[in-house]
Amino acid sequence: MRVSALAVPELPELTGGRFLTSWELDPVALVCVLVLAAAYAAGVVRLRRRGGHWPAARTAAFLLLGLGTVVVATMSAFMVYSRVLFWPAAVQNILLDLVAPLGLALGDPLALAGRARAGADGVPGGPGAFVRSPLVRLLTFPFVSSVLVLVSELSIYFTPYFENALRHDAVRQLMHLQLLVTGSLFVLPVLTRQEMLPRWCTHPVRALLVFVDGLFDSVPGIVVMLSGTSVAGGWYAAHPRTWGPDLQRDQQLGGGLMLTLAELVGLPFLIAVFVEWWRTEHARTAELDERLDTELVSVTLPMTVPPAPGAPAGAPAPAGPELVRPWWETESGEVADRVRRTARRR
């Protein structure tokens, strides 16, 4: 199939007003966004009809921060001016690679799918087998996913890939999908899906991984900003402007924005990991407290039993029930320790 080159219209100087009003329709991106939004909304509706609850904050994160970022990246001025300026294209790619995956992961679509498809016994369904498959576990393994993001970005900017994406619409769509998928491979399991990660990836380890990943994410921006090789220089030189920065300054500006956005995204990402950590520990503590309330037994005290009728005077009274020490006084472990502390407080 022959892929036609894109025609580049004459664009006026990019100003603040034009940045807000310059939009173009991307049919492929729009269809993908609408399908994902409809599927997510259907899952929420189905769950609520069954009496379940789904946080509005997660819905907002998925629709606004996740899909909303995809719309902005693919149809706003970042898209319109990416064919004549490098820095809008650089920001566009960072939005798809870092910001949109963060919003999609905060919406936790896999958990929603599992709860919406739960069976009659309440056991969640969903894509459990898929996320536990060997290929997915390999691609989401810590550091493997970070390296994939790094290699993905560097291959875009320092091979003919990016210039071909500027020339051909199909290649551009493939590049956008690649950025979105590689970004999600790291963010989604770290924030939501423990079964996609090894057992040793506890929440403290995840926080460390996010910090290290932030260092990885800063590399492409630094390399682009300091590189003496023009990124898609042939394309931008063939489409000169009478306004805006020159090619070298444009690339430096784009690299600087890539670095800045990567570091800015790292902070809310880290905060989200700590919030998930707190929620997990809070839920675990509540579950343990509920278990303790059901398993805590009172100590049976010895009873004084009166003499049997007709028994000789001074005969010893029958022995009362034997005192049995409760299990939590003799066993060790977290549950027993919690019970002993609770009993002492009472």
C-alpha positions in Angstrom: 0.0 0.0 0.0 1.4 3.3 -1.0 1.6 6.0 1.8 1.1 9.5 0.5 3.2 12.3 1.8 1.6 15.0 3.8 1.1 18.5 2.3 2.3 21.3 4.6 0.1 24.4 4.5 1.5 27.9 4.9 1.2 28.7 8.6 1.2 32.1 10.1 3.4 33.0 13.1 2.6 31.0 16.2 1.2 33.4 18.8 -0.6 32.8 22.1 -4.0 33.3 20.4 -3.2 31.0 17.5 -1.9 28.4 19.9 -5.3 28.2 21.5 -7.4 28.3 18.3 -5.3 26.2 15.9 -6.9 22.7 15.7 -7.1 20.0 13.1 -9.1 16.8 13.1 -7.3 13.5 13.4 -9.9 10.9 12.4 -7.9 7.9 13.6 -7.1 9.4 17.0 -10.7 10.6 17.4 -12.1 7.2 16.7 -9.7 5.5 19.2 -10.5 8.1 21.9 -14.2 7.7 21.4 -14.0 3.9 21.5 -11.9 3.9 24.7 -14.2 6.4 26.4 -17.3 4.5 25.5 -15.8 1.2 26.7 -14.8 2.8 30.0 -18.2 4.5 30.5 -19.9 1.2 29.8 -17.8 -0.5 32.4 -18.7 2.1 35.0 -22.4 1.9 34.2 -22.5 -1.9 34.3 -20.7 -1.9 37.7 -23.1 0.7 39.2 -26.1 -1.2 37.9 -24.9 -4.2 39.9 -24.6 -2.1 43.0 -20.9 -1.5 42.8 -19.1 1.8 43.3 -16.4 3.3 41.1 -14.6 6.5 42.2 -15.4 9.6 40.2 -11.8 10.7 40.5 -10.6 7.6 38.5 -13.2 8.3 35.8 -12.0 11.9 35.6 -8.4 10.9 35.4 -9.0 8.4 32.6 -11.2 10.7 30.5 -9.7 14.1 31.1 -6.0 13.5 31.9 -5.6 10.4 29.9 -7.8 10.7 26.8 -7.9 14.5 27.0 -4.1 14.6 26.7 -4.3 12.3 23.6 -6.8 14.8 22.0 -4.6 17.8 22.8 -1.4 16.1 21.6 -2.9 14.9 18.3 -5.3 17.6 17.3 -4.3 20.9 18.9 -1.6 23.5 17.9 1.0 20.9 18.9 -0.1 18.9 15.9 -0.7 21.8 13.5 2.7 23.4 14.0 4.7 20.2 14.5 5.4 20.2 10.7 7.1 23.5 10.7 8.6 23.7 14.3 10.4 21.0 16.2 9.5 22.1 19.7 5.7 21.5 19.3 6.5 18.0 18.0 8.7 17.3 21.0 6.1 18.4 23.4 3.5 16.4 21.5 5.6 13.2 21.9 6.2 13.8 25.6 2.5 14.2 26.2 1.8 10.9 24.5 4.7 9.1 26.2 4.4 10.3 29.8 1.3 12.4 30.6 -1.4 10.4 28.8 -0.2 7.0 30.2 -0.2 8.5 33.7 -3.9 9.6 33.3 -4.9 6.3 31.8 -3.2 4.3 34.6 -4.8 6.5 37.3 -8.2 5.5 35.8 -7.3 1.9 36.4 -9.2 0.5 33.4 -8.0 -3.1 34.0 -9.5 -3.2 37.5 -12.7 -1.6 36.2 -12.9 -4.3 33.5 -12.4 -7.0 36.1 -15.1 -5.7 38.5 -17.6 -5.0 35.7 -17.2 -8.6 34.4 -17.3 -10.2 37.8 -19.3 -13.5 37.9 -22.3 -14.2 40.0 -20.0 -15.2 42.9 -18.5 -11.7 42.9 -15.1 -13.0 41.7 -13.6 -10.4 39.4 -13.1 -11.4 35.7 -11.3 -9.2 33.3 -7.9 -9.5 31.5 -6.2 -11.4 34.3 -4.7 -14.1 32.0 -3.5 -11.5 29.5 -1.6 -9.4 32.1 0.0 -12.5 33.6 1.2 -13.8 30.2 5.0 -14.2 29.8 5.3 -11.6 27.1 3.5 -8.9 29.1 5.4 -9.8 32.2 8.7 -9.4 30.2 7.7 -6.1 28.7 6.6 -4.7 32.1 9.5 -6.0 34.1 11.2 -3.2 36.0 14.0 -1.5 34.0 13.0 -3.4 30.9 10.0 -1.1 30.4 12.1 2.0 31.3 14.7 1.0 28.7 12.0 0.5 26.2 10.8 4.0 26.7 14.3 5.4 26.4 15.1 3.3 23.3 11.8 4.3 21.7 12.4 8.0 22.1 16.0 7.9 21.0 15.1 5.8 17.9 12.5 8.4 17.0 14.8 11.4 17.1 18.1 9.9 15.8 16.9 7.7 13.0 14.9 8.6 9.9 11.8 7.6 11.8 10.8 11.0 12.9 11.3 12.6 9.5 9.2 9.9 7.9 6.5 10.5 10.5 6.4 14.1 9.3 6.2 13.0 5.7 3.7 10.2 6.0 0.5 10.1 8.0 0.5 6.3 8.6 4.0 6.5 10.0 3.0 9.3 12.3 0.0 7.3 13.6 2.4 4.3 14.3 4.8 6.6 16.1 2.0 8.0 18.3 0.8 4.5 19.2 4.3 3.4 20.0 4.8 6.3 22.4 1.5 5.7 24.1 2.1 1.9 24.5 5.7 2.1 25.7 4.8 4.7 28.2 1.9 2.6 29.5 4.1 -0.5 29.9 5.9 1.2 32.8 3.2 3.3 34.3 0.2 0.9 34.4 1.8 -1.9 36.4 3.6 0.4 38.8 0.3 2.2 39.7 -2.3 -0.5 39.5 -1.4 -4.1 38.6 0.8 -5.9 41.1 0.4 -9.2 39.3 2.3 -7.7 36.3 5.3 -7.2 38.5 7.6 -9.5 40.5 6.8 -10.1 44.2 9.7 -8.1 45.3 8.2 -4.9 43.7 6.7 -3.6 46.9 5.5 0.0 47.1 8.9 1.3 48.4 10.6 -0.4 45.5 8.0 1.1 43.1 8.8 4.5 44.5 12.5 3.9 43.8 11.7 2.7 40.3 9.7 5.8 39.6 12.7 7.9 40.7 15.1 6.0 38.5 12.7 6.1 35.6 12.6 9.9 35.9 16.4 9.9 35.3 15.8 7.7 32.2 13.1 10.1 30.9 15.4 13.1 31.2 18.0 11.5 28.9 16.3 12.1 25.5 15.7 15.8 26.3 19.3 16.3 27.3 20.6 14.5 24.2 18.3 16.4 21.8 19.1 19.7 23.4 22.9 19.2 23.3 23.1 17.3 20.0 24.9 18.9 17.1 22.9 16.8 14.7 19.7 18.3 13.5 16.6 16.2 14.2 14.7 15.9 10.9 16.8 18.8 9.6 16.1 18.0 6.0 12.4 18.3 6.5 12.5 21.5 8.5 15.1 23.1 6.1 12.8 22.3 3.2 9.9 24.1 4.9 11.5 27.4 6.0 9.8 30.0 8.0 10.1 33.8 8.1 9.3 33.8 11.8 10.3 31.9 15.0 13.6 30.5 16.0 16.2 29.1 13.7 16.6 25.3 13.3 19.3 24.9 16.0 17.5 27.2 18.5 14.2 25.4 17.8 15.9 22.0 18.6 17.4 23.3 21.8 14.0 24.7 22.8 12.4 21.4 22.1 15.0 19.4 24.0 14.6 21.8 27.0 10.9 21.4 27.0 11.2 17.6 26.8 13.5 17.7 29.9 11.3 20.0 31.8 8.1 18.1 31.2 9.7 14.8 32.0 10.8 16.1 35.4 7.5 17.8 36.1 5.6 14.6 35.3 7.9 12.6 37.7 6.7 14.5 40.8 2.9 13.7 40.5 3.8 10.2 39.4 5.8 9.7 42.6 2.9 11.2 44.6 0.5 8.8 43.0 2.7 5.9 44.0 2.7 7.0 47.6 -1.0 7.5 47.5 -1.5 4.0 46.2 0.9 2.8 48.9 -1.2 4.5 51.6 -4.4 3.1 50.3 -3.0 -0.4 50.2 -1.8 -0.3 53.7 -5.0 1.3 54.9 -7.1 -1.4 53.3 -4.8 -4.1 54.7 -5.0 -2.7 58.2 -8.8 -2.5 58.0 -9.0 -6.1 56.9 -6.7 -7.2 59.7 -8.8 -5.3 62.3 -11.9 -6.9 61.0 -10.3 -10.3 61.2 -9.2 -9.6 64.8 -12.7 -8.6 65.8 -14.0 -11.9 64.6 -11.2 -14.1 66.0 -10.6 -12.4 69.4 -11.9 -14.7 72.1 -12.4 -13.9 75.8 -10.5 -15.8 78.4 -12.7 -18.4 80.2 -12.4 -17.9 83.9 -12.7 -20.9 86.4 -16.1 -21.4 88.0 -17.0 -22.4 91.6 -19.4 -25.3 91.4 -21.6 -26.0 94.5 -21.4 -29.5 96.1 -23.7 -32.1 94.6 -26.9 -32.9 96.6 -26.2 -35.6 99.3 -22.5 -35.1 99.2 -20.8 -35.4 102.6 -19.9 -32.1 104.4 -16.5 -30.9 103.6 -16.3 -32.8 100.4 -14.4 -30.9 97.7 -16.5 -29.2 95.1 -16.3 -30.6 91.6 -13.6 -28.9 89.6 -14.8 -26.2 87.3 -14.0 -26.0 83.6 -10.3 -26.3 82.9 -8.8 -22.9 82.0 -7.7 -23.0 78.4 -5.2 -20.4 77.2 -6.4 -18.7 74.1 -4.4 -19.2 70.9 -3.1 -15.7 70.7 -1.2 -16.1 74.0 0.8 -19.1 72.7 1.3 -18.4 69.0 3.6 -15.9 67.3 3.0 -13.8 64.2 1.5 -10.5 63.2 -2.1 -11.4 64.0 -1.3 -12.9 67.4 0.8 -9.8 68.3 -2.1 -7.5 67.3 -4.5 -9.5 69.4 -2.2 -9.4 72.5 -1.9 -5.6 72.1 -5.6 -5.2 71.7 -6.3 -7.4 74.8 -3.9 -5.4 76.9 -5.6 -2.2 75.9 -9.0 -3.6 77.0 
